[in-house]
Structure formats: C-alpha cells, structure tokens
C-alpha cells in the first residue's frame, strides 16, 4: 500500500471589502438558509456532496453526535437549489468572532455550470453579515482541482500551507 502527499491550504479574508463577488446569474439557482435545523439534512448533504471528495471524518457519527453538531447555535446551513434539486451547500461555523466555512461543495451533476463562484460569494457574504471578524476556510488536494482557485478568485488569501502523507 502506497502513501500520498496531501497538501492543505488555509485561507482567510479579514475585511468584507476583500470579497470579489460573483453574483448568481442563473435564475434557476436559488440559495436559501435552512432556518429549521434538522441534523439529518446536514448528514445527507455531507454524504451526498462529500462522497466524491473523500469526506469521511463524520460518516461514523451517531444521531446524537450529528444533532450536537448541526443543531448548535454556532452553526448555520445554506443550500443552493438548481431547479428544485439540492445542487450544493455550505455550513458556517462561528467561534470567537471568526466564521469558518466549515463545509462547502457542489454535487457532481452541478459542477462546471458556473455555480461555485456564486455559492462561495454567498457563503462569504453571509459570514460577514453574521458579524465575522475574519472568514476562513481550508481546502486540500483531495478537493476539486479548481477549489483553491475559486477561493482565491473570491478574494481569500492563503495564510498556511501544510503537506502530510496519508496511506
């Protein structure tokens, strides 16, 4: 069994003026906050969107673990719907004034349709409107090949890079 080097980049934005906004231009794409917290929906989106990117850290969680995570007052969820279907989502997690884009992604059928920049712009805008002092996110070489470029295109800047070997 071989090992692979995975590079992880942490990116941040320290002012809302740094956002390079990409608006939603497709009238069939609507982004809405899930104001009624339902841990099962977070779990579904995590699995549905994350399976292609090897998101595995929460797959074994119990209902109680998911409930504690998803129904916490410091976590908010938005979903991008394309013609009524869940196309992507993001979770914002607040800690001491910093807002982390905890999860962000598009489902496979919607990648390459120009929706990622608009969804990320919405995530950053919502983070700032939640009174962020700083907005941050991390991505890695296991994510979509254009993930890092999308974050940078919206104005996020790399502040840390790490390389780890994984089996």
Secondary structure, DSSP 8 states (H G I E B T S, - for coil): ---EEEEEEEEEE-SGGG--------TTEEEEE--S--HHHHHHHHHHHHGGGT--TTTT--HHHHHHHHTSTTEEEEEEEETTEEEEEEEEEEETTEEEEEEEEE-GGGTTSS-HHHHHHHHHHHHHHTT-SEEEEEEETTS-TTHHHHHHHTT-EEEEEEEEEE-
